Amino acid sequence: MAEEDRPREKLLHKGKVNLTDAELIAILLGSGTAQQSAVDLARDLLREVEGDLSALAKMQPKDLMRFKGIGEAKAITIVSAMELGRRRGQTKSERKPRISSSSDVYTLMKPVLLDELIEHFYIVLLNRANLVLRTVKISSGGTNATIADPKLIFKYALDYLASSMILVHNHPSGNLKPSEPDRRLTKRLLEVGKSLEIPVLDHVIFTDAGYYSFADEGIL
């Protein structure tokens, strides 16, 4: 076989940096069609986006499946690979922040929740050193309520191998006082966290002017 038809071997023997974009995409595709090699198919795909990988990253599975030889499985593989690249680009130069106080949580969430007009519920997932693994939006609601499903919350915690978490939601009204539903939800999540050994360290209510911390108030 011509070397261009076996990019996997080229990667193994010459290294990843020596592969073209088309060859790398061909590895994701795995195979071509009866008329085209995987590399040729990848070249057609790149021609469609004029060689712009950023444009390729914006394509959805249905867009990719317009190409003969790209079915659902191959399209999903390409989209997944591009998404991993995007996530790496977001994190490769960022130092993970450490959470040591409620004010650290407020600072972390300020770019996300400042000036929001509806309620959003987030979890901040931490490792054993209290470094932030990820912030995850759980739900968005109206101007004075949102819904947080404990099953979904702890699914994320387990998926990302979190050692602990902090709950955060905003009050667009500016009212810092936790509502009775806020208290009930916090108590429920505390209990689930204890049983799963993923403790809830705090629940922070965010407003543009300040915050309320369940931990600081001693009611966790």
N, C-alpha and C positions, 0 to 999 in steps of 0.2 A: 504493500500500500504506500502511496505517496505520503510524505511526512505530514502534509497539511490535513490529511484524513485521519491522523492519529494524534490529536493534540494532548491526550492524556499522557502518552509516552514522552512527548516533547517536554511536558511539564516535569515529569519525573527525572528525565535525563539532563535537561538544560535549565530547569528552574522556571518558576512562574513569571518572572520579569521578562522572559524571552518570548512569551506568548502574546500574540496580538489580541485586541479586544474580541475579534471574531472567533479566535481559537478558544478564548475563555468562555464565551457564550456557547460555543459548540460543545464544550464539556458539560454545561448545564443542560443543553438539549439532549445529549446522549446519542442521538441518531438523527439522520436526515430522512430523505424520501428515496424512492426508487430512482428518481431523476437527479437528486441533489445530495451532496454530502452534508453533514451537520455544519461544517465550516461554511459551505456555500449558503446554506439557509441562514446562518448567523450573519453573513455578509449582506444578504437581502434585507434582513431586519435592521442592520445598522444603516444601510442606504436609506431606508424609510425615515430614519431620524437624523439623516445627514451626519452620521458618526457621533452624534451628541448623546453621551451616556445619561446626562441629566434628563433629556427628553425621553429616553428609553425608560428611565425610572418612573416617569409619570404615567406610563401606559398601564392599563388595567388588563386582567386576563382576557377579557372579551376583545380588546384591541389586538393582542398578540395572536389570538386564535383565528384572526382573519388570514394569517399566513398559512399556506398549505404546508403541512408537516408539523405544525404546532397545535397540539391538542390541549385539553384542559390541564393535564399533568405537567406538561412542559411549560405552559404559560404560568402556572402557579410556581414552578421552580424558579423561573426568571424573576417574577415579581418578588418572591421571598429573598432571593439573592440581592436584588437591588435595595430592598428594605434593610437588610443587614448592613449593607454598605452605608446607607444613610445613617443608621443608628451609630455605626462606628465613627462616622464623620462628626457626629454630635458629641461623642464622648472622648475621643482620642486625646484631645488637648485639655479637657476639663478635669480639674481635680475634684474628686467627690467631696462635697461639704460634710462636715461633722456636726451633728446635732448634740449640743450640750445644755441647751436651755430652751424655754418656750420662745424667747426672742429670736433664737436661731431659726425656729420654725416660721415665725412671722416674716423674717427677712427672706427665707427661702421661697415662701409662697407669695410675697408681695408682687413680683412681676406677673404672676398668674392670676391673682384674684383682685388686684387693685382696680377700682372703678367698675367692677362687674355689677350688673343690674339684676341678675337672678342668682339664686343659690346654687352652689356647686359643692359636691362632697368629694374630697380627695383622701387618699391614704399616702403617707410617706413611709416607705419600706426601708428598714435599716439592717446593716449587718451587725456582727458582734461588737465591733468597735464604734458603733453608732454612726458609721458613715452611710450616707444616703445611697441606697441601691437604685431607687426609682421612685418617682411620684406618679400616682395613677389616679385618673379621674374615675370615680365610681358612678356618679350620676349628676344630672342637672335638673333643677326643678323650677318652681315659680319664683315669685318675689319674696316668699316667706317660708318655703318648705322644699325639701328634696328628700329622696328616698335612697337609703343605703342598705343593700341586701347583704347580710352577714356571709351568706354562702359565697357570693361573688368576691367579697373583700378578702376572705381567707383563701380562696382559690388563687388570687393574685399573690398573696403572701407565700403560699406553698410553691407556686410556679417559679417565683423569683428567689426562693430559698432565703426568705427574710428571717432574721432572728427576732425582730420586734417591729412595731409599727406605731405611728402617730396618726390620729384622725384629725382632719382639718375640714371645716366648712365655713362658708362666709355668711354673714347677715347683711344683705344690701341695705337694710333699714338703718344700720349703724348701731342697733341695740346689742350691747355686749352680753346681756343676761341670757344664759341658756334656757331654752324652753323645756317644758316637761318631756316632750318627745326626745329632745336632745339628751336629757338625763337618762331616759329609759334605754335609748339606743346605746349610749356609752356603757351603761351597766351590762347590757346584753353582750356587747362585743368584748368587754373585759372578761366575762365568764367564758366565752368561746376561746378567747386568746389563752387563758390559763389552761384550758383543757388540751389545747393544741401545742402548748409551750411556745406560743408566739405572743408575748405580752403586749398589751396596748399601753404605751408609756404616757400618753397624754391625748387629750382632745382639745384642739385649739379652735376657738371661734374667731374668725377673722373679720375685721371691719376696716374701712379705709383709715379710720382715726386711731385704731389700736386693736387689742385682742384680749380674749379671755382664755385662760388656761385652766383646765380642770385639775391638772397636777399642781400648779401653783396654789390653787385654792384648797388643795388637800381633800378633794372629793372623789378621787379615783379609788 
